[in-house]
Amino acid sequence: MRLDFLAKRAVWTSCFLALALLCTRLQADGPKLEFGSIRCIDVLSDVFGFGALVSINNDHELRRKLEITDKQLSDIRMTFESKSLHKGDKVAMEAAAQAYLKKVLTEIQADKLRLTYVKVRFRSPDHLFEPLILHELEVEPEQAQKLYTAMRIQTEEVDTKLDKLIAQAISDAFRPETQDIFWSFVGSNFKIDTNGSDWRKIAVLPQTSSIWQLTLGTSVVLPNELALSQQQQIKMKGLMDDEIAKAVAGNTSTEVEVSIRLDDILSNRQRFAIAQKIQQEMIRSNLTLAVCPEMARHFHLSDDDLNSIKSELEEANKQIMEVKSTCLLEATKTVLRTAPPQVKDKILGLADGIWDLK
């Protein structure tokens, strides 16, 4: 029972963290986007401010990487105990923490901290134009909207190119009848089936469970006719808050209980689209998931065939990821050239040593 509780709690924790990281990305789509009003996590605080101090204090591995001395750690912990960084509002506290970090860390340590965190937080340079990042970089809302929109246009073009490569790889690797089964899970050529209604028939990956649908449902971009209304988004957030509170208290809801509550908020078509969209993004991130056990059991192929297909898809995935990295780097450079000098300098400073954006 204890193990079961811990497993469930781990699921909810991972779901919550995923939501925190995603809540400013795909949700901020179209005219509903209001820059400066969305606050989920403080990215720059973890690089330059109070969040960085908390991480150094709590994370032994991070201290090892940064080569934090016993004296530095003692100083940081004494500073925490004295509450000398508590300067009233959050902005003042962050400013005090930034000033303190510059004194307590060497330049080399500070640079290692930035490199360590940015590499983990940003999978590719285009994420530097997320609403949260632009807000924390103090980009004016109107300018931030322009930059974000320009980046979205660029990434959509990249996605279209990559989807064609993935579709060709699937066509080369699978027989026609197997292709039909695969595309039923992710939508023919990555187009959401807006008429689909029974999500359980196509939701084969673990990340499409009701718990994950709740976690990611307000973040994925759905076709306009299936997009969540503002009222639905509010109800989804309320449900998420309820479930997190339950998990923390050790009273985690079951998959069935979450599903019932989701059915009260979303239509069958919306749940189908959310599940299909999640699987699309999983395949886009790693093409070899097309032959993972959860999918492969529906193809009725021999082990030899599956191993041969997996080998073929691994090679294709490697090539596609290389194309993706190159395209996103060029797309980011294109958008960065349109940014005001002060914004460009801030982004280049954040990415220095990770991506060559000049």
C-alpha positions as CSV (number, residue, x, y, z in Angstrom):
1,M,0.0,0.0,0.0
2,R,2.8,2.4,0.9
3,L,4.6,1.7,-2.4
4,D,1.3,2.2,-4.3
5,F,0.8,5.6,-2.5
6,L,4.4,6.7,-3.3
7,A,4.0,5.7,-7.0
8,K,0.7,7.6,-7.3
9,R,2.2,10.6,-5.6
10,A,5.3,10.5,-7.9
11,V,2.9,10.5,-10.9
12,W,1.1,13.6,-9.6
13,T,4.3,15.3,-8.8
14,S,5.8,14.7,-12.2
15,C,2.5,15.8,-13.8
16,F,2.5,19.0,-11.8
17,L,6.1,19.8,-12.8
18,A,5.3,19.1,-16.4
19,L,2.4,21.5,-16.2
20,A,4.5,24.2,-14.6
21,L,7.0,24.0,-17.4
22,L,4.3,23.9,-20.2
23,C,1.7,26.3,-18.9
24,T,3.1,29.3,-20.7
25,R,3.8,27.7,-24.0
26,L,1.0,26.3,-26.1
27,Q,-1.7,27.7,-23.9
28,A,-0.6,31.2,-24.9
29,D,-2.0,30.8,-28.4
30,G,-3.6,33.4,-30.6
31,P,-5.6,36.5,-29.4
32,K,-6.0,35.1,-25.8
33,L,-2.3,35.7,-25.1
34,E,-1.7,38.6,-22.7
35,F,2.0,39.2,-22.2
36,G,3.0,40.2,-18.7
37,S,0.0,38.5,-17.1
38,I,1.1,34.9,-17.1
39,R,3.3,33.8,-14.2
40,C,4.0,30.1,-13.5
41,I,7.6,29.7,-12.6
42,D,10.5,32.1,-12.3
43,V,13.1,31.0,-14.8
44,L,15.6,33.8,-14.3
45,S,15.4,33.5,-10.6
46,D,16.9,30.0,-10.9
47,V,19.7,31.4,-13.0
48,F,20.6,34.7,-11.3
49,G,18.4,35.2,-8.2
50,F,16.7,33.8,-5.2
51,G,15.9,30.5,-6.8
52,A,19.5,30.0,-7.6
53,L,20.4,30.4,-3.9
54,V,17.7,27.9,-2.9
55,S,19.1,25.4,-5.4
56,I,22.7,25.8,-4.2
57,N,21.5,25.4,-0.6
58,N,19.5,22.3,-1.3
59,D,21.3,20.5,-4.1
60,H,24.6,18.7,-3.3
61,E,25.2,17.8,-6.9
62,L,24.8,21.4,-8.1
63,R,27.3,22.5,-5.4
64,R,29.7,19.9,-6.6
65,K,29.4,21.1,-10.2
66,L,29.9,24.7,-9.2
67,E,32.7,23.8,-6.7
68,I,31.0,25.7,-3.9
69,T,33.3,25.9,-0.9
70,D,32.3,25.2,2.7
71,K,32.8,28.9,3.4
72,Q,30.5,29.9,0.6
73,L,27.8,27.4,1.7
74,S,28.1,28.6,5.3
75,D,27.7,32.2,4.1
76,I,24.6,31.3,2.0
77,R,22.9,29.4,4.8
78,M,23.6,32.2,7.4
79,T,22.2,34.7,4.9
80,F,19.0,32.6,4.6
81,E,18.7,32.3,8.4
82,S,19.1,36.1,8.8
83,K,16.4,36.8,6.2
84,S,18.4,39.7,5.1
85,L,17.3,39.1,1.5
86,H,13.6,39.6,2.4
87,K,13.2,43.1,1.1
88,G,9.5,43.4,1.0
89,D,8.0,42.6,-2.4
90,K,9.2,39.9,-4.8
91,V,11.0,42.3,-7.1
92,A,13.0,43.8,-4.3
93,M,13.9,40.3,-3.0
94,E,15.1,39.1,-6.4
95,A,17.2,42.3,-6.8
96,A,18.8,41.7,-3.4
97,A,19.4,38.0,-4.2
98,Q,21.0,38.9,-7.5
99,A,23.3,41.5,-5.8
100,Y,24.2,38.9,-3.1
101,L,25.0,36.2,-5.7
102,K,27.4,38.5,-7.5
103,K,29.3,38.9,-4.2
104,V,29.3,35.3,-3.0
105,L,30.0,33.5,-6.3
106,T,33.0,33.9,-8.5
107,E,32.5,34.8,-12.1
108,I,33.3,31.3,-13.2
109,Q,30.8,29.8,-10.7
110,A,28.1,32.2,-11.8
111,D,28.7,31.3,-15.4
112,K,28.6,27.5,-14.6
113,L,25.3,28.1,-12.8
114,R,23.8,29.8,-15.8
115,L,25.1,27.1,-18.2
116,T,23.9,24.3,-16.0
117,Y,20.4,25.6,-15.6
118,V,19.7,27.0,-19.1
119,K,20.8,23.7,-20.7
120,V,18.3,21.8,-18.5
121,R,15.5,24.4,-18.8
122,F,15.7,25.0,-22.6
123,R,15.7,22.0,-24.9
124,S,16.2,24.3,-28.0
125,P,16.9,28.0,-28.5
126,D,13.4,28.8,-29.8
127,H,12.1,28.4,-26.2
128,L,14.0,31.6,-25.4
129,F,11.0,33.4,-26.9
130,E,8.4,31.8,-24.6
131,P,6.0,34.4,-23.0
132,L,7.4,33.7,-19.5
133,I,11.0,34.3,-20.6
134,L,10.2,37.5,-22.5
135,H,8.2,38.8,-19.5
136,E,11.1,38.1,-17.1
137,L,13.5,39.7,-19.5
138,E,11.3,42.8,-19.1
139,V,10.5,43.0,-22.8
140,E,7.6,45.4,-23.4
141,P,4.3,43.4,-23.9
142,E,3.8,44.7,-27.5
143,Q,7.3,43.9,-28.5
144,A,7.1,40.5,-26.8
145,Q,3.9,39.7,-28.6
146,K,5.7,40.4,-31.9
147,L,8.7,38.3,-31.1
148,Y,6.6,35.4,-29.8
149,T,4.3,35.5,-32.9
150,A,7.3,35.6,-35.2
151,M,8.9,32.6,-33.4
152,R,5.6,30.7,-33.6
153,I,5.5,31.3,-37.4
154,Q,9.1,30.0,-37.7
155,T,8.6,26.9,-35.6
156,E,5.4,26.0,-37.4
157,E,7.3,26.0,-40.7
158,V,10.0,23.8,-39.1
159,D,7.3,21.5,-37.7
160,T,5.8,21.2,-41.2
161,K,9.1,20.2,-42.7
162,L,9.8,17.7,-39.9
163,D,6.4,16.1,-40.1
164,K,7.0,15.4,-43.8
165,L,10.3,13.7,-42.8
166,I,8.6,11.7,-40.1
167,A,5.8,10.6,-42.4
168,Q,8.3,9.5,-45.0
169,A,10.2,7.5,-42.4
170,I,6.9,5.8,-41.3
171,S,6.1,5.0,-44.9
172,D,9.5,3.5,-45.5
173,A,9.5,1.4,-42.3
174,F,5.9,0.1,-42.1
175,R,3.8,-1.9,-44.4
176,P,0.6,-0.1,-45.5
177,E,-1.7,-1.9,-43.1
178,T,0.6,-1.1,-40.2
179,Q,0.8,2.5,-41.3
180,D,-3.0,2.8,-41.1
181,I,-3.0,1.5,-37.5
182,F,-0.1,3.9,-36.5
183,W,-1.8,7.0,-38.0
184,S,-5.0,6.2,-36.2
185,F,-3.1,6.8,-32.9
186,V,-1.6,10.2,-33.9
187,G,-3.9,11.4,-36.7
188,S,-3.2,11.0,-40.4
189,N,0.0,12.9,-41.2
190,F,-0.3,14.6,-37.8
191,K,-3.7,16.1,-38.5
192,I,-6.1,15.8,-35.5
193,D,-9.2,13.8,-36.3
194,T,-11.8,16.3,-35.2
195,N,-14.6,13.8,-35.5
196,G,-13.0,11.2,-33.2
197,S,-14.9,10.6,-30.0
198,D,-13.7,7.4,-28.2
199,W,-10.3,8.4,-26.9
200,R,-9.8,5.0,-25.2
201,K,-9.5,3.4,-28.7
202,I,-6.5,5.5,-29.7
203,A,-4.8,6.4,-26.4
204,V,-2.1,3.8,-26.2
205,L,0.9,5.7,-24.7
206,P,0.9,6.0,-20.9
207,Q,1.0,9.8,-21.2
208,T,-2.5,9.8,-22.5
209,S,-4.1,8.7,-19.3
210,S,-6.8,10.8,-17.7
211,I,-4.2,12.2,-15.2
212,W,-2.0,13.3,-18.1
213,Q,-5.0,14.7,-20.0
214,L,-5.8,16.8,-17.0
215,T,-2.2,17.9,-16.6
216,L,-1.6,18.8,-20.3
217,G,-5.2,19.5,-21.5
218,T,-4.9,23.3,-21.2
219,S,-1.5,23.4,-22.7
220,V,-1.8,21.5,-26.0
221,V,-3.1,23.4,-29.0
222,L,-6.3,21.9,-30.4
223,P,-8.2,22.7,-33.7
224,N,-10.3,25.9,-33.3
225,E,-13.6,24.0,-33.2
226,L,-12.4,21.9,-30.3
227,A,-10.4,24.6,-28.4
228,L,-11.2,24.8,-24.7
229,S,-13.4,27.7,-23.6
230,Q,-12.3,30.0,-20.9
231,Q,-14.8,28.4,-18.5
232,Q,-13.4,25.0,-19.3
233,Q,-9.9,26.2,-18.7
234,I,-10.9,27.6,-15.3
235,K,-12.6,24.3,-14.4
236,M,-9.6,22.3,-15.5
237,K,-7.3,24.4,-13.3
238,G,-9.6,24.0,-10.4
239,L,-9.7,20.2,-10.8
240,M,-5.9,20.2,-11.1
241,D,-5.6,22.2,-7.9
242,D,-8.0,19.8,-6.1
243,E,-6.1,16.7,-7.3
244,I,-2.7,18.1,-6.3
245,A,-4.0,19.0,-2.8
246,K,-5.4,15.4,-2.5
247,A,-2.1,13.9,-3.6
248,V,-0.1,16.0,-1.1
249,A,-2.5,14.9,1.6
250,G,-2.0,11.2,0.7
251,N,-5.5,10.8,-0.8
252,T,-4.8,10.5,-4.5
253,S,-7.7,10.1,-6.8
254,T,-7.8,7.0,-9.0
255,E,-7.6,7.1,-12.8
256,V,-11.4,6.4,-13.0
257,E,-12.3,9.2,-10.6
258,V,-10.2,11.7,-12.6
259,S,-11.8,10.5,-15.8
260,I,-15.3,11.0,-14.5
261,R,-14.6,14.5,-13.5
262,L,-12.9,15.3,-16.8
263,D,-16.1,14.0,-18.6
264,D,-18.0,16.7,-16.7
265,I,-15.7,19.4,-18.1
266,L,-14.7,18.2,-21.6
267,S,-16.6,16.7,-24.6
268,N,-15.7,13.3,-25.9
269,R,-14.3,14.9,-29.0
270,Q,-12.1,17.2,-27.0
271,R,-10.7,14.3,-24.9
272,F,-10.0,12.4,-28.1
273,A,-8.2,15.4,-29.6
274,I,-6.1,15.9,-26.4
275,A,-5.1,12.3,-26.3
276,Q,-4.2,12.3,-30.0
277,K,-2.3,15.6,-29.7
278,I,-0.2,14.3,-26.8
279,Q,0.8,11.2,-28.8
280,Q,1.7,13.4,-31.8
281,E,4.1,15.4,-29.6
282,M,5.6,12.2,-28.1
283,I,6.3,10.8,-31.6
284,R,7.7,14.1,-32.8
285,S,10.1,14.1,-29.9
286,N,11.2,10.5,-30.5
287,L,10.2,8.6,-33.6
288,T,11.2,5.3,-32.1
289,L,8.2,5.5,-29.8
290,A,6.3,4.3,-32.9
291,V,7.5,0.8,-32.0
292,C,7.4,1.1,-28.2
293,P,5.6,-1.9,-26.6
294,E,2.4,0.0,-26.0
295,M,2.1,0.7,-29.8
296,A,3.8,-2.3,-31.1
297,R,1.3,-4.8,-29.6
298,H,-1.3,-3.4,-31.9
299,F,0.8,-4.0,-35.1
300,H,0.9,-7.8,-34.7
301,L,4.4,-8.0,-36.1
302,S,7.1,-10.6,-35.3
303,D,10.0,-9.7,-33.0
304,D,12.4,-9.8,-36.0
305,D,10.2,-7.4,-37.9
306,L,9.9,-5.0,-34.9
307,N,13.7,-5.1,-34.3
308,S,14.3,-4.3,-38.0
309,I,11.8,-1.4,-38.0
310,K,13.2,-0.1,-34.7
311,S,16.7,0.0,-36.2
312,E,15.4,1.8,-39.3
313,L,13.5,4.4,-37.2
314,E,16.4,5.0,-34.9
315,E,18.5,6.0,-37.8
316,A,15.7,8.2,-39.2
317,N,15.1,9.8,-35.9
318,K,18.8,10.7,-35.5
319,Q,18.8,12.4,-38.9
320,I,15.5,14.2,-38.2
321,M,16.8,15.5,-34.8
322,E,19.8,16.9,-36.6
323,V,17.7,18.7,-39.1
324,K,15.5,19.9,-36.3
325,S,18.4,21.4,-34.4
326,T,19.8,23.1,-37.4
327,C,16.4,24.5,-38.5
328,L,15.5,25.8,-35.0
329,L,18.8,27.4,-34.6
330,E,18.4,29.3,-37.9
331,A,14.8,30.2,-37.0
332,T,15.9,31.6,-33.7
333,K,18.6,33.7,-35.4
334,T,16.0,35.0,-37.9
335,V,13.7,36.2,-35.1
336,L,16.5,37.6,-33.0
337,R,17.6,39.8,-35.8
338,T,14.3,41.6,-35.5
339,A,14.6,42.2,-31.7
340,P,15.5,45.6,-30.2
341,P,19.3,45.8,-29.3
342,Q,18.7,45.6,-25.5
343,V,16.4,42.5,-25.9
344,K,18.9,40.9,-28.3
345,D,21.8,41.5,-25.8
346,K,19.8,39.9,-22.9
347,I,18.9,36.8,-24.9
348,L,22.5,36.4,-26.2
349,G,23.8,36.7,-22.7
350,L,21.4,34.0,-21.5
351,A,22.4,31.6,-24.4
352,D,26.1,32.4,-24.5
353,G,28.2,29.2,-24.6
354,I,25.1,27.0,-25.4
355,W,24.0,28.2,-28.8
356,D,25.8,30.4,-31.3
357,L,23.0,32.9,-32.1
358,K,25.1,35.6,-33.6
